């Protein structure tokens, strides 16, 4: 944990920027020291069709799904740290949002399969 799922307007980041963007976001989450590095999971999802109320504007939305137990201050630290990292990576007009959500441990299941 955590799962960092980042949706972005496909025109907001070009293919050449994705590896650097992902590394920057990953390092931001790791720098908070709220999670063990090996437990951080990050994935990017481009969105091809979207509509915003702002013309000529793209978006990036980061959903941080974490286990219950972090304080409000820790969640706020995670949110602000990731927001700042994303902001450093983008050019042009962009709506950037970060959301931290607690996951229900009772309903979460996980396994790691072998070859």
Buried (B, 14 or more C-beta within 10 A) or exposed (E): BBBBBBBBBBEBBEEEBEEEBBEBBBEBBBEBEBBEEEEBBBEBEBBEEEEEEEEEEBBBBBBBBBBEEBEEEBBEBBBEBBBEBBEEBBEEEBBBEBEBEEBEEEEEEEEEEEE
